[in-house]
Amino acid sequence: MLTVYNTLTRQKEVFKPIQADRVKMYVCGPTVYNYIHIGNARSAIAFDTIRRYLEYRGYQVDYVSNFTDVDDKMIKAANAEQITVPELAERYITAFKEDTQALNIETTTLNPRATENIPEIIAFIQDLIDKGYAYAVDGDVYYRARKFKDYGHLAGQDIDQLEQGPANIQQPKKPYVRKIQSTLPFGSQKKGPTLLGIHLGVRVDQAGTSNVRSCRPNI
């Protein structure tokens, strides 16, 4: 028996697909304005693992993942390179497929592109507006959150707190930062190391200094 964790009910439940021997997966794909990074790869690997396990359990899996091949980032990148948005999209879609293949990720059943479905997207959004679930402001369309009875339940968020702003949402505690010293070659003291970031709770300067003194022996 296969069980999965239901985020809405906060408990494991028996997996029951709509069709007994077939599973349909839709996974949000990349916006192809650049090469993928480790976060994109992590997502692709995670869902590929789920797909493979379902196939191992005997299910036929229809795996669909889209390409967002037009948006503001893509227009900006295409203008900077003085090429068209479709040219930019084609380059990075090809690169995405090469990179995921190198990671041994199975090919998808289908990769729909946003530009191939613009009329359907517009019709879908218009339907939301007509039913009162969305509204337009200055050319942009927003969800009418209060129209959704259970808005925020999936993420465990309260809509009243969200509307009141960040001051009513508990912020994570700042990490403990320990001040450290660093020495330049031949023992000359730095007056103010250049801070690059925090690693394991301590400041790290331009020389890579962490929680130890950095020095070079006299020659």
Phi and psi in degrees as GROMACS dihedral restraints (atoms count N, CA, C in turn):
[ dihedral_restraints ]
;  ai    aj    ak    al  type     phi  dphi    fc
    3     4     5     6     1   -96.7    20    10
    4     5     6     7     1   127.1    20    10
    6     7     8     9     1  -119.1    20    10
    7     8     9    10     1   149.3    20    10
    9    10    11    12     1  -131.4    20    10
   10    11    12    13     1   154.3    20    10
   12    13    14    15     1   -82.5    20    10
   13    14    15    16     1   124.3    20    10
   15    16    17    18     1   -94.0    20    10
   16    17    18    19     1   110.7    20    10
   18    19    20    21     1   -62.4    20    10
   19    20    21    22     1   -30.9    20    10
   21    22    23    24     1   -71.2    20    10
   22    23    24    25     1   -43.8    20    10
   24    25    26    27     1   -91.7    20    10
   25    26    27    28     1   -10.4    20    10
   27    28    29    30     1    61.4    20    10
   28    29    30    31     1    40.4    20    10
   30    31    32    33     1  -157.1    20    10
   31    32    33    34     1   161.4    20    10
   33    34    35    36     1   -77.7    20    10
   34    35    36    37     1   141.1    20    10
   36    37    38    39     1  -137.1    20    10
   37    38    39    40     1   155.2    20    10
   39    40    41    42     1   -65.2    20    10
   40    41    42    43     1   132.2    20    10
   42    43    44    45     1   -76.7    20    10
   43    44    45    46     1   118.9    20    10
   45    46    47    48     1  -129.7    20    10
   46    47    48    49     1    95.4    20    10
   48    49    50    51     1   -68.0    20    10
   49    50    51    52     1   159.4    20    10
   51    52    53    54     1   -60.3    20    10
   52    53    54    55     1   -42.6    20    10
   54    55    56    57     1  -105.2    20    10
   55    56    57    58     1   135.2    20    10
   57    58    59    60     1   -55.8    20    10
   58    59    60    61     1   -38.8    20    10
   60    61    62    63     1  -115.4    20    10
   61    62    63    64     1    15.9    20    10
   63    64    65    66     1  -138.6    20    10
   64    65    66    67     1   135.6    20    10
   66    67    68    69     1  -121.7    20    10
   67    68    69    70     1   133.6    20    10
   69    70    71    72     1  -110.7    20    10
   70    71    72    73     1   119.4    20    10
   72    73    74    75     1  -113.2    20    10
   73    74    75    76     1   130.6    20    10
   75    76    77    78     1  -120.3    20    10
   76    77    78    79     1   119.2    20    10
   78    79    80    81     1  -118.7    20    10
   79    80    81    82     1   131.1    20    10
   81    82    83    84     1   -63.8    20    10
   82    83    84    85     1   122.9    20    10
   84    85    86    87     1   -92.7    20    10
   85    86    87    88     1  -173.2    20    10
   87    88    89    90     1   -82.2    20    10
   88    89    90    91     1   156.1    20    10
   90    91    92    93     1   -90.2    20    10
   91    92    93    94     1   115.8    20    10
   93    94    95    96     1   -90.7    20    10
   94    95    96    97     1    67.5    20    10
   96    97    98    99     1  -106.7    20    10
   97    98    99   100     1    -3.6    20    10
   99   100   101   102     1  -162.8    20    10
  100   101   102   103     1   179.4    20    10
  102   103   104   105     1   -70.7    20    10
  103   104   105   106     1   155.1    20    10
  105   106   107   108     1   -72.3    20    10
  106   107   108   109     1   153.7    20    10
  108   109   110   111     1  -114.9    20    10
  109   110   111   112     1  -176.7    20    10
  111   112   113   114     1   -62.6    20    10
  112   113   114   115     1   -31.4    20    10
  114   115   116   117     1   -67.2    20    10
  115   116   117   118     1   -41.1    20    10
  117   118   119   120     1   -62.8    20    10
  118   119   120   121     1   -42.6    20    10
  120   121   122   123     1   -64.6    20    10
  121   122   123   124     1   -39.4    20    10
  123   124   125   126     1   -59.3    20    10
  124   125   126   127     1   -46.1    20    10
  126   127   128   129     1   -61.9    20    10
  127   128   129   130     1   -45.3    20    10
  129   130   131   132     1   -62.2    20    10
  130   131   132   133     1   -41.0    20    10
  132   133   134   135     1   -67.5    20    10
  133   134   135   136     1   -41.5    20    10
  135   136   137   138     1   -60.3    20    10
  136   137   138   139     1   -48.8    20    10
  138   139   140   141     1   -73.4    20    10
  139   140   141   142     1   -29.5    20    10
  141   142   143   144     1   -64.8    20    10
  142   143   144   145     1   -37.3    20    10
  144   145   146   147     1   -63.7    20    10
  145   146   147   148     1   -43.0    20    10
  147   148   149   150     1   -61.8    20    10
  148   149   150   151     1   -45.5    20    10
  150   151   152   153     1   -58.7    20    10
  151   152   153   154     1   -47.8    20    10
  153   154   155   156     1   -61.8    20    10
  154   155   156   157     1   -38.1    20    10
  156   157   158   159     1   -67.5    20    10
  157   158   159   160     1   -40.2    20    10
  159   160   161   162     1   -63.1    20    10
  160   161   162   163     1   -39.8    20    10
  162   163   164   165     1   -65.5    20    10
  163   164   165   166     1   -39.1    20    10
  165   166   167   168     1   -60.3    20    10
  166   167   168   169     1   -35.6    20    10
  168   169   170   171     1   -79.0    20    10
  169   170   171   172     1     1.0    20    10
  171   172   173   174     1   100.7    20    10
  172   173   174   175     1     3.9    20    10
  174   175   176   177     1   -83.0    20    10
  175   176   177   178     1   147.1    20    10
  177   178   179   180     1   -86.1    20    10
  178   179   180   181     1   124.2    20    10
  180   181   182   183     1  -111.2    20    10
  181   182   183   184     1   123.3    20    10
  183   184   185   186     1   -96.7    20    10
  184   185   186   187     1   107.8    20    10
  186   187   188   189     1  -108.4    20    10
  187   188   189   190     1   113.2    20    10
  189   190   191   192     1  -117.4    20    10
  190   191   192   193     1   131.3    20    10
  192   193   194   195     1  -141.1    20    10
  193   194   195   196     1   127.4    20    10
  195   196   197   198     1   -86.5    20    10
  196   197   198   199     1   162.9    20    10
  198   199   200   201     1  -114.2    20    10
  199   200   201   202     1   121.1    20    10
  201   202   203   204     1   -84.5    20    10
  202   203   204   205     1   102.4    20    10
  204   205   206   207     1  -108.4    20    10
  205   206   207   208     1    20.8    20    10
  207   208   209   210     1  -159.5    20    10
  208   209   210   211     1   128.0    20    10
  210   211   212   213     1  -170.7    20    10
  211   212   213   214     1  -177.6    20    10
  213   214   215   216     1   -60.8    20    10
  214   215   216   217     1   -41.2    20    10
  216   217   218   219     1   -62.1    20    10
  217   218   219   220     1   -39.2    20    10
  219   220   221   222     1   -70.2    20    10
  220   221   222   223     1   -39.5    20    10
  222   223   224   225     1   -62.8    20    10
  223   224   225   226     1   -43.1    20    10
  225   226   227   228     1   -63.7    20    10
  226   227   228   229     1   -44.7    20    10
  228   229   230   231     1   -66.0    20    10
  229   230   231   232     1   -40.1    20    10
  231   232   233   234     1   -65.9    20    10
  232   233   234   235     1   -40.8    20    10
  234   235   236   237     1   -63.9    20    10
  235   236   237   238     1   -39.6    20    10
  237   238   239   240     1   -64.4    20    10
  238   239   240   241     1   -33.8    20    10
  240   241   242   243     1   -94.2    20    10
  241   242   243   244     1    -3.3    20    10
  243   244   245   246     1    59.1    20    10
  244   245   246   247     1    44.7    20    10
  246   247   248   249     1  -130.8    20    10
  247   248   249   250     1   173.8    20    10
  249   250   251   252     1   -83.1    20    10
  250   251   252   253     1   159.8    20    10
  252   253   254   255     1   -62.1    20    10
  253   254   255   256     1   -43.5    20    10
  255   256   257   258     1   -59.2    20    10
  256   257   258   259     1   -37.4    20    10
  258   259   260   261     1   -64.2    20    10
  259   260   261   262     1   -43.1    20    10
  261   262   263   264     1   -62.7    20    10
  262   263   264   265     1   -45.1    20    10
  264   265   266   267     1   -60.9    20    10
  265   266   267   268     1   -45.0    20    10
  267   268   269   270     1   -62.3    20    10
  268   269   270   271     1   -39.4    20    10
  270   271   272   273     1   -60.5    20    10
  271   272   273   274     1   -48.5    20    10
  273   274   275   276     1   -83.0    20    10
  274   275   276   277     1   -21.6    20    10
  276   277   278   279     1   -66.9    20    10
  277   278   279   280     1   -43.7    20    10
  279   280   281   282     1   -60.6    20    10
  280   281   282   283     1   -44.0    20    10
  282   283   284   285     1   -64.3    20    10
  283   284   285   286     1   -39.8    20    10
  285   286   287   288     1   -61.2    20    10
  286   287   288   289     1   -45.0    20    10
  288   289   290   291     1   -65.6    20    10
  289   290   291   292     1   -38.4    20    10
  291   292   293   294     1   -64.9    20    10
  292   293   294   295     1   -42.4    20    10
  294   295   296   297     1   -68.9    20    10
  295   296   297   298     1   -43.2    20    10
  297   298   299   300     1   -69.0    20    10
  298   299   300   301     1   -32.7    20    10
  300   301   302   303     1   -65.8    20    10
  301   302   303   304     1   -38.9    20    10
  303   304   305   306     1   -64.2    20    10
  304   305   306   307     1   -26.7    20    10
  306   307   308   309     1   -86.9    20    10
  307   308   309   310     1     5.0    20    10
  309   310   311   312     1    64.9    20    10
  310   311   312   313     1    32.7    20    10
  312   313   314   315     1   -85.9    20    10
  313   314   315   316     1   133.2    20    10
  315   316   317   318     1   -63.6    20    10
  316   317   318   319     1   148.1    20    10
  318   319   320   321     1   -69.7    20    10
  319   320   321   322     1   150.7    20    10
  321   322   323   324     1   -77.8    20    10
  322   323   324   325     1   160.5    20    10
  324   325   326   327     1   -70.2    20    10
  325   326   327   328     1   -36.6    20    10
  327   328   329   330     1  -156.1    20    10
  328   329   330   331     1   142.1    20    10
  330   331   332   333     1  -124.0    20    10
  331   332   333   334     1    82.8    20    10
  333   334   335   336     1   -68.1    20    10
  334   335   336   337     1   147.0    20    10
  336   337   338   339     1  -108.7    20    10
  337   338   339   340     1   144.6    20    10
  339   340   341   342     1   -57.2    20    10
  340   341   342   343     1   -42.1    20    10
  342   343   344   345     1   -67.0    20    10
  343   344   345   346     1   -18.7    20    10
  345   346   347   348     1   -85.2    20    10
  346   347   348   349     1    -6.0    20    10
  348   349   350   351     1  -133.0    20    10
  349   350   351   352     1    25.2    20    10
  351   352   353   354     1   -58.9    20    10
  352   353   354   355     1   -47.3    20    10
  354   355   356   357     1   -58.6    20    10
  355   356   357   358     1   -40.8    20    10
  357   358   359   360     1   -67.3    20    10
  358   359   360   361     1   -38.1    20    10
  360   361   362   363     1   -64.8    20    10
  361   362   363   364     1   -44.4    20    10
  363   364   365   366     1   -62.0    20    10
  364   365   366   367     1   -43.6    20    10
  366   367   368   369     1   -63.3    20    10
  367   368   369   370     1   -39.3    20    10
  369   370   371   372     1   -64.9    20    10
  370   371   372   373     1   -44.6    20    10
  372   373   374   375     1   -64.5    20    10
  373   374   375   376     1   -41.1    20    10
  375   376   377   378     1   -62.8    20    10
  376   377   378   379     1   -36.3    20    10
  378   379   380   381     1   -64.5    20    10
  379   380   381   382     1   -39.7    20    10
  381   382   383   384     1   -63.0    20    10
  382   383   384   385     1   -40.9    20    10
  384   385   386   387     1   -65.0    20    10
  385   386   387   388     1   -45.6    20    10
  387   388   389   390     1   -60.9    20    10
  388   389   390   391     1   -32.7    20    10
  390   391   392   393     1   -90.1    20    10
  391   392   393   394     1    -0.5    20    10
  393   394   395   396     1    85.1    20    10
  394   395   396   397     1     8.8    20    10
  396   397   398   399     1   -88.5    20    10
  397   398   399   400     1    -6.5    20    10
  399   400   401   402     1  -150.2    20    10
  400   401   402   403     1   162.9    20    10
  402   403   404   405     1  -148.6    20    10
  403   404   405   406     1   152.2    20    10
  405   406   407   408     1  -102.2    20    10
  406   407   408   409     1   140.0    20    10
  408   409   410   411     1  -141.4    20    10
  409   410   411   412     1   116.6    20    10
  411   412   413   414     1    51.7    20    10
  412   413   414   415     1    42.2    20    10
  414   415   416   417     1    88.7    20    10
  415   416   417   418     1    -7.6    20    10
  417   418   419   420     1  -107.8    20    10
  418   419   420   421     1   154.2    20    10
  420   421   422   423     1  -118.5    20    10
  421   422   423   424     1   132.7    20    10
  423   424   425   426     1  -123.7    20    10
  424   425   426   427     1   148.9    20    10
  426   427   428   429     1   -71.0    20    10
  427   428   429   430     1   143.1    20    10
  429   430   431   432     1   -92.7    20    10
  430   431   432   433     1    88.9    20    10
  432   433   434   435     1   -56.1    20    10
  433   434   435   436     1   -38.4    20    10
  435   436   437   438     1   -64.6    20    10
  436   437   438   439     1   -17.6    20    10
  438   439   440   441     1   -72.9    20    10
  439   440   441   442     1   -24.3    20    10
  441   442   443   444     1   -86.4    20    10
  442   443   444   445     1   114.7    20    10
  444   445   446   447     1   -56.7    20    10
  445   446   447   448     1   -43.2    20    10
  447   448   449   450     1  -107.6    20    10
  448   449   450   451     1    30.7    20    10
  450   451   452   453     1   -59.2    20    10
  451   452   453   454     1   129.1    20    10
  453   454   455   456     1    91.9    20    10
  454   455   456   457     1   -14.0    20    10
  456   457   458   459     1   -64.3    20    10
  457   458   459   460     1   -39.1    20    10
  459   460   461   462     1   -62.4    20    10
  460   461   462   463     1   -37.4    20    10
  462   463   464   465     1   -93.1    20    10
  463   464   465   466     1    -1.2    20    10
  465   466   467   468     1    69.9    20    10
  466   467   468   469     1    32.7    20    10
  468   469   470   471     1  -110.9    20    10
  469   470   471   472     1   147.8    20    10
  471   472   473   474     1  -100.5    20    10
  472   473   474   475     1   124.4    20    10
  474   475   476   477     1   -64.9    20    10
  475   476   477   478     1   -31.8    20    10
  477   478   479   480     1   -65.1    20    10
  478   479   480   481     1   -42.7    20    10
  480   481   482   483     1   -66.5    20    10
  481   482   483   484     1   -39.0    20    10
  483   484   485   486     1   -62.4    20    10
  484   485   486   487     1   -39.8    20    10
  486   487   488   489     1   -70.3    20    10
  487   488   489   490     1   -30.2    20    10
  489   490   491   492     1   -75.4    20    10
  490   491   492   493     1   -18.7    20    10
  492   493   494   495     1   107.0    20    10
  493   494   495   496     1   174.5    20    10
  495   496   497   498     1   -58.8    20    10
  496   497   498   499     1   -26.7    20    10
  498   499   500   501     1   -61.3    20    10
  499   500   501   502     1   -24.1    20    10
  501   502   503   504     1   -97.3    20    10
  502   503   504   505     1     2.7    20    10
  504   505   506   507     1  -109.3    20    10
  505   506   507   508     1   128.3    20    10
  507   508   509   510     1   -62.6    20    10
  508   509   510   511     1   127.4    20    10
  510   511   512   513     1   -93.2    20    10
  511   512   513   514     1   145.7    20    10
  513   514   515   516     1   -66.1    20    10
  514   515   516   517     1   148.5    20    10
  516   517   518   519     1   -68.9    20    10
  517   518   519   520     1   144.4    20    10
  519   520   521   522     1   -71.1    20    10
  520   521   522   523     1   142.4    20    10
  522   523   524   525     1   -66.7    20    10
  523   524   525   526     1   148.7    20    10
  525   526   527   528     1   -67.6    20    10
  526   527   528   529     1   131.2    20    10
  528   529   530   531     1  -117.5    20    10
  529   530   531   532     1   124.3    20    10
  531   532   533   534     1  -104.9    20    10
  532   533   534   535     1   130.1    20    10
  534   535   536   537     1   -77.8    20    10
  535   536   537   538     1   134.6    20    10
  537   538   539   540     1  -128.4    20    10
  538   539   540   541     1   164.6    20    10
  540   541   542   543     1  -112.7    20    10
  541   542   543   544     1   156.8    20    10
  543   544   545   546     1  -142.3    20    10
  544   545   546   547     1   147.2    20    10
  546   547   548   549     1  -116.6    20    10
  547   548   549   550     1   142.2    20    10
  549   550   551   552     1   -81.2    20    10
  550   551   552   553     1   172.3    20    10
  552   553   554   555     1   -52.0    20    10
  553   554   555   556     1   144.8    20    10
  555   556   557   558     1    65.3    20    10
  556   557   558   559     1    21.6    20    10
  558   559   560   561     1    81.4    20    10
  559   560   561   562     1     4.2    20    10
  561   562   563   564     1   -71.2    20    10
  562   563   564   565     1   133.4    20    10
  564   565   566   567     1   -84.0    20    10
  565   566   567   568     1   133.4    20    10
  567   568   569   570     1   -73.2    20    10
  568   569   570   571     1   137.7    20    10
  570   571   572   573     1   -83.1    20    10
  571   572   573   574     1   -32.7    20    10
  573   574   575   576     1  -157.9    20    10
  574   575   576   577     1    92.7    20    10
  576   577   578   579     1   -62.0    20    10
  577   578   579   580     1   144.5    20    10
  579   580   581   582     1   -77.2    20    10
  580   581   582   583     1   119.5    20    10
  582   583   584   585     1   -79.1    20    10
  583   584   585   586     1   125.9    20    10
  585   586   587   588     1  -104.0    20    10
  586   587   588   589     1   -26.8    20    10
  588   589   590   591     1   169.6    20    10
  589   590   591   592     1  -164.7    20    10
  591   592   593   594     1  -126.2    20    10
  592   593   594   595     1   129.0    20    10
  594   595   596   597     1  -130.0    20    10
  595   596   597   598     1   123.1    20    10
  597   598   599   600     1    54.3    20    10
  598   599   600   601     1    38.1    20    10
  600   601   602   603     1    84.6    20    10
  601   602   603   604     1     3.2    20    10
  603   604   605   606     1  -126.3    20    10
  604   605   606   607     1   157.0    20    10
  606   607   608   609     1   -74.0    20    10
  607   608   609   610     1   146.0    20    10
  609   610   611   612     1  -122.6    20    10
  610   611   612   613     1   126.2    20    10
  612   613   614   615     1   -98.9    20    10
  613   614   615   616     1  -173.1    20    10
  615   616   617   618     1   -63.2    20    10
  616   617   618   619     1   -27.0    20    10
  618   619   620   621     1   -85.0    20    10
  619   620   621   622     1     0.4    20    10
  621   622   623   624     1    85.2    20    10
  622   623   624   625     1    13.5    20    10
  624   625   626   627     1   -66.4    20    10
  625   626   627   628     1   135.6    20    10
  627   628   629   630     1  -118.6    20    10
  628   629   630   631     1  -113.3    20    10
  630   631   632   633     1  -100.9    20    10
  631   632   633   634     1    24.4    20    10
  633   634   635   636     1  -129.4    20    10
  634   635   636   637     1   161.3    20    10
  636   637   638   639     1   -83.1    20    10
  637   638   639   640     1   133.5    20    10
  639   640   641   642     1  -100.8    20    10
  640   641   642   643     1   120.9    20    10
  642   643   644   645     1  -148.6    20    10
  643   644   645   646     1   164.5    20    10
  645   646   647   648     1  -123.1    20    10
  646   647   648   649     1   135.0    20    10
  648   649   650   651     1   -66.4    20    10
  649   650   651   652     1   147.8    20    10
  651   652   653   654     1   -64.9    20    10
  652   653   654   655     1   141.5    20    10
